[in-house]
Amino acid sequence: MSKIQMTTPIVEMDGDEMTRILWKMIKEELLLPYIDLKTEYYDLGLKHRDETDDQVTVDSANATLKYGVAVKCATITPNAARMEEYSLKKMYKSPNGTIRAILDGTVFRAPIIVKGIEPCVRNWEAPITLARHAYGDVYKNVEIKVPGPGKAELVYTAADGTEIRETIHEFDGPGVLQGMHNTEKSITSFAKACLKYALDTRQDVWFATKDTISKKYDHTFKEIFTKIYEEEYKEAFEKAGITYFYTLIDDAVARVMKSKGGFIWACKNYDGDVMSDMVSSAFGSLAMMTSVLVSPSGVYEYEAAHGTVQRHYYKHLKGEETSTNSVATIFAWTGALRKRGELDGNQELMHFADRLEKATLTTIEQGKMTKDLALITTLPDVTVLNSGDFIKAIKDTMDAM
């Protein structure tokens, strides 16, 4: 069988731990036998990031701007324990945060729906897509550990030397400070990405912040969303039969739990980080959540929404069998391949992505799955497969289709 040809490469960002092991299996079993795979490869494993002083992360993001499509494996964001484990030069920032800042994109995360894995929230009938702002907030914060009594101030110095100064707190003992920022440019890109994506997918948009408490920071988000919707999207939304809706984040959580799903929930960076995990878990599994970063210039970066599966990796290193769910990582590849095919007019590549996704879901619906899904499925008499055998079962299903 002749392999599907590609004309433009995908930027490939390799990662860490168990997801790096799955990454290799997926390529060898599910991609390379069928596609003449063209990628520009970047090793974002923590050791290589340390060797390059994290320049490899920046290079991979710039390559994504060049080629338009990237696929990323899960990566470690180091903490104190990782600093010691990997003997790192310094505690590097989140590679996802670095890439998001360079691409200035919005992250859209949606659960993968499959028969036999029912949502914990019984009334959810359709996927809820989380639109997460991908710049600023706590991910670009500046922090101070306050040693003792003193005054903390927020100071802005304009280009002409004039100052705006606000007292944050008069400390009478030790404490902690955090400074966050955002830009109107990035918030505007976020709003436009959400509203455009809603039109493309014919879904309502819910946007939520806490502007009753954060009367300048959060209110700026609300103000920009409202202005762009009213001036640029309202007419198109009405014509498409979809709506834009704003509410407070706590009210949104209550409404989401009682909804039927089938809409885009737009959140600030941290809110989106937390709520996407809640939604994915409630739909079944963190390993059943897609994630795509979309930039205003039309650049796409696909990845799984979960982490590196550290516990399974340590078992793997000991030679113990693992049953790690690779579905979201497979869907990261299919998303990137489909988008590459769409941009290049390569129908064969697009059809292959569709076929691989269908084979993955069909395998699960036939009762062949990893342990995490077997524990929650409503299907009877399922077969629990280890990490490699699950990927091979998907290959067998695809070959038989």
C-alpha positions in Angstrom: 0.0 0.0 0.0 1.4 3.4 -1.0 1.8 5.9 1.8 -0.1 9.2 2.0 2.1 12.0 0.9 2.5 15.3 2.7 3.7 18.6 1.1 4.2 20.7 4.2 5.7 19.5 7.5 4.0 19.6 10.9 6.0 21.0 13.8 6.5 18.0 16.2 7.2 18.8 19.8 8.3 15.7 21.8 7.7 15.6 25.5 8.3 13.8 28.8 7.8 10.6 30.8 5.0 8.2 29.9 3.5 10.4 27.2 6.9 10.3 25.5 6.7 6.5 25.5 3.2 6.6 24.0 4.3 9.2 21.5 6.8 6.8 20.0 4.3 3.9 20.0 1.7 6.0 18.2 4.1 7.1 15.5 5.4 3.6 14.9 2.1 1.7 15.0 -0.5 4.2 13.8 1.2 6.8 11.6 4.4 5.8 9.9 2.9 2.6 8.2 0.3 4.8 6.5 1.8 8.3 6.0 5.1 9.6 4.6 5.2 11.7 7.7 6.9 15.0 7.3 7.7 16.8 10.6 10.1 19.4 11.9 11.2 17.8 15.2 11.9 19.6 18.5 12.8 17.7 21.6 11.0 19.4 24.5 12.0 16.7 27.0 13.1 18.4 30.2 16.7 17.3 29.9 17.0 18.9 26.4 15.2 22.0 27.5 17.8 22.3 30.2 20.7 21.7 27.8 19.5 24.5 25.5 18.5 26.9 28.4 14.9 26.4 27.1 15.8 27.9 23.7 14.3 24.8 22.1 10.9 25.7 23.4 11.1 29.2 21.8 12.4 27.7 18.5 9.5 25.2 18.4 7.0 28.1 18.8 8.7 30.2 16.1 8.6 27.1 13.8 4.9 26.8 14.5 4.4 30.4 13.3 6.3 29.5 10.2 4.5 26.2 9.3 1.1 27.0 10.7 0.5 23.6 12.4 2.1 21.9 15.4 1.5 18.8 17.5 2.8 18.6 21.1 3.5 15.8 23.6 2.8 16.5 27.3 5.8 18.1 29.0 7.0 18.6 32.6 6.8 22.0 34.2 9.6 21.8 36.8 9.1 22.4 40.5 11.6 22.1 43.4 11.4 18.3 43.3 12.0 18.2 39.5 15.0 20.6 39.9 16.6 18.0 42.1 15.5 15.0 40.1 16.9 16.3 36.8 19.7 18.5 38.2 18.4 21.5 36.4 20.2 24.8 35.9 17.1 26.7 36.9 13.4 26.3 37.4 12.1 26.8 33.9 8.7 28.2 33.2 5.9 26.1 31.7 6.7 25.3 28.1 3.0 25.6 27.3 3.0 29.1 28.8 6.1 30.1 26.7 4.5 28.7 23.5 1.1 30.3 24.2 2.8 33.7 24.8 4.6 33.5 21.5 1.6 32.3 19.5 -0.8 34.7 21.4 -3.5 32.1 21.1 -6.6 30.8 22.7 -6.8 27.2 23.9 -10.0 25.2 23.0 -10.5 22.0 25.0 -13.3 19.6 24.4 -14.1 16.1 25.7 -13.9 13.1 23.4 -17.4 11.4 23.5 -17.5 7.6 23.1 -20.3 5.1 23.7 -20.0 3.3 27.1 -18.3 6.2 28.9 -21.1 8.3 30.3 -20.7 11.8 31.9 -21.0 12.0 35.7 -23.4 14.9 35.2 -26.4 13.0 33.9 -28.0 15.9 32.0 -24.8 16.6 29.8 -25.8 15.4 26.4 -23.2 17.2 24.2 -19.5 18.2 24.7 -18.7 21.4 26.5 -15.8 23.2 24.9 -13.5 25.2 27.2 -12.0 28.2 25.6 -9.0 29.2 27.8 -7.2 32.5 27.4 -3.6 31.6 26.9 -1.7 34.7 28.1 -0.9 36.4 31.4 -2.6 36.1 34.8 -0.8 33.8 37.3 1.2 32.2 34.4 3.2 35.3 34.0 3.1 36.6 37.6 5.8 38.2 39.7 5.9 37.1 43.3 7.6 38.4 46.5 7.9 36.5 49.7 7.4 39.3 52.2 9.9 38.9 55.1 8.2 41.2 57.7 6.4 44.5 58.4 6.2 47.0 55.6 4.1 48.6 52.9 3.4 46.9 49.5 2.5 49.2 46.6 1.4 48.7 43.0 3.3 51.2 40.9 2.9 52.0 37.2 5.4 54.4 35.6 4.4 55.9 32.2 6.8 56.5 29.4 6.8 60.2 30.3 7.7 59.5 33.9 4.3 60.1 35.5 3.2 57.5 38.1 0.1 55.8 39.2 0.5 54.4 42.7 -1.8 52.2 44.8 -1.2 50.7 48.3 -1.8 47.0 48.2 -1.4 46.2 51.9 0.4 47.4 55.1 2.0 44.3 56.4 2.5 43.9 60.1 4.4 40.6 59.7 5.5 38.1 57.0 3.3 37.4 54.0 3.3 37.0 50.3 2.7 39.2 47.2 1.7 38.4 43.6 1.5 40.8 40.7 -0.4 39.8 37.5 -0.9 41.6 34.2 -2.7 41.3 30.9 -2.8 43.4 27.7 -5.8 44.7 25.8 -4.2 43.3 22.6 -4.2 39.8 24.0 -7.7 40.0 25.5 -8.9 41.3 22.1 -7.3 38.4 20.4 -8.9 36.0 22.9 -12.4 37.5 22.4 -12.1 37.4 18.6 -10.8 33.8 18.6 -13.7 32.7 20.8 -16.4 34.4 18.8 -15.0 33.3 15.5 -14.6 29.7 16.7 -18.3 29.8 17.8 -19.4 30.9 14.4 -17.2 28.1 12.8 -18.7 25.4 15.0 -22.2 26.9 15.4 -22.1 27.0 19.2 -23.2 29.5 21.8 -20.5 31.3 23.8 -20.6 31.7 27.6 -18.0 34.1 29.0 -17.4 34.4 32.7 -15.2 36.4 35.0 -15.6 38.0 38.5 -16.0 41.6 37.6 -18.0 42.4 40.7 -14.9 41.9 42.7 -12.1 42.6 40.2 -13.6 45.9 39.0 -10.7 46.9 36.7 -8.8 43.6 35.8 -11.8 41.3 35.2 -14.1 44.2 34.1 -11.6 44.9 31.2 -12.2 41.4 29.9 -15.9 41.8 30.1 -15.8 45.3 28.4 -13.6 44.1 25.5 -15.8 41.0 24.9 -19.0 43.0 24.9 -17.6 45.7 22.5 -16.2 43.2 20.0 -19.4 41.1 20.1 -21.7 44.2 19.6 -19.5 45.8 16.9 -18.3 42.8 14.9 -20.2 39.6 15.6 -23.7 40.3 16.8 -25.3 40.3 13.4 -23.5 37.1 12.3 -24.4 35.4 15.6 -28.1 36.3 15.1 -28.0 35.0 11.5 -26.4 31.7 12.7 -29.0 31.3 15.5 -26.4 31.3 18.2 -25.9 33.6 21.3 -23.2 35.3 23.3 -23.8 35.3 27.1 -21.9 36.9 30.0 -22.2 35.9 33.6 -20.1 35.7 36.8 -17.7 32.7 37.0 -19.5 31.2 40.1 -22.9 31.6 38.4 -21.4 30.0 35.2 -20.3 26.9 37.2 -23.8 26.5 38.6 -25.4 26.9 35.1 -22.9 24.5 33.5 -23.8 21.8 35.9 -27.5 22.1 35.1 -27.0 22.5 31.3 -27.2 20.0 28.5 -23.8 21.0 27.1 -23.1 21.8 23.5 -21.6 25.3 24.0 -18.3 27.1 24.3 -17.4 28.2 27.8 -14.8 31.0 27.6 -12.6 31.5 30.7 -9.5 33.5 31.8 -6.3 31.6 31.9 -6.4 30.1 35.4 -10.2 29.6 35.4 -9.8 27.7 32.1 -7.0 25.6 33.5 -9.1 24.4 36.5 -12.5 24.2 34.7 -11.2 22.1 31.8 -9.9 19.5 34.2 -13.3 19.5 35.9 -15.2 19.1 32.7 -12.9 16.4 31.3 -13.1 14.4 34.5 -16.9 14.7 34.6 -17.1 13.5 31.0 -15.1 10.5 31.9 -11.3 10.9 31.9 -8.5 13.5 31.7 -7.1 11.3 29.0 -10.3 11.9 26.9 -9.9 15.6 26.3 -8.6 17.4 23.2 -6.7 20.7 23.2 -5.9 23.0 20.4 -4.2 26.4 20.6 -5.5 28.8 18.0 -3.8 32.1 17.2 -5.4 35.1 15.7 -3.1 34.7 12.6 -4.5 31.2 12.0 -1.8 29.1 13.6 -2.8 25.8 15.3 -1.0 23.7 18.0 -2.6 20.4 19.0 -1.9 18.5 22.2 -3.5 16.3 24.8 -5.1 18.2 27.7 -3.4 16.0 30.4 0.1 15.7 31.9 3.0 13.4 31.5 1.5 10.5 33.6 4.5 10.4 35.9 3.3 7.4 38.1 3.0 5.1 35.1 6.4 6.2 33.8 8.1 5.2 37.0 6.3 1.8 36.7 7.5 1.5 33.1 11.1 2.2 34.2 10.9 -0.7 36.6 9.7 -3.0 33.8 6.2 -3.2 35.2 3.2 -3.3 32.9 1.2 -0.1 32.4 -2.3 0.6 31.0 -2.0 4.2 30.0 -4.8 5.9 28.0 -3.4 7.3 24.7 -6.6 8.5 23.2 -6.1 12.3 23.7 -2.5 12.0 22.4 -3.8 10.1 19.3 -6.4 12.9 18.8 -3.7 15.5 19.1 -2.0 13.9 16.1 -5.3 13.5 14.1 -6.2 17.1 14.8 -2.8 18.3 13.5 -2.9 16.0 10.5 -6.5 17.0 9.6 -5.6 20.7 9.8 -2.4 20.2 7.8 -4.5 18.4 5.2 -7.1 21.2 5.2 -4.5 24.0 4.8 -2.7 22.0 2.0 -5.9 20.8 0.3 -4.8 17.2 1.0 -8.0 15.2 1.2 -6.2 11.9 1.8 -4.6 13.2 4.9 -7.9 14.5 6.2 -9.6 11.2 5.6 -6.8 9.3 7.3 -7.3 11.5 10.4 -11.0 10.8 10.4 -10.4 7.1 10.0 -7.9 6.9 12.9 -10.3 8.7 15.2 -13.1 6.4 14.2 -10.9 3.3 14.7 -9.9 4.6 18.2 -13.5 5.1 19.3 -14.7 1.8 17.7 -12.0 -0.1 19.6 -13.3 1.3 22.9 -16.9 0.6 21.9 -16.0 -3.0 21.1 -15.0 -3.3 24.8 -11.2 -3.1 24.3 -9.8 -0.3 26.5 -7.3 0.9 29.1 -7.8 0.4 32.8 -9.0 4.0 33.5 -11.9 3.6 31.1 -12.6 0.0 32.2 -13.2 1.3 35.7 -16.0 3.7 34.6 -17.5 2.1 31.5 -21.1 1.0 31.3 -20.2 -1.7 28.7 -20.3 -5.3 29.9 -17.4 -7.8 29.7 -14.7 -5.4 28.7 -11.0 -6.4 28.0 -8.4 -4.3 29.8 -5.3 -3.8 27.6 -1.9 -2.5 28.5 -0.5 0.6 26.9 1.0 -1.0 23.9 -1.7 -3.5 23.2 -4.4 -0.8 23.2 -2.5 1.0 20.5 -2.1 -2.2 18.5 -5.8 -3.0 18.9 -6.6 0.4 17.3 -4.2 -0.5 14.4 -6.1 -3.8 14.0 -9.4 -2.0 14.0 -8.2 0.6 11.4 -6.8 -2.1 9.1 -10.1 -4.0 9.2 -12.1 -0.9 8.3 
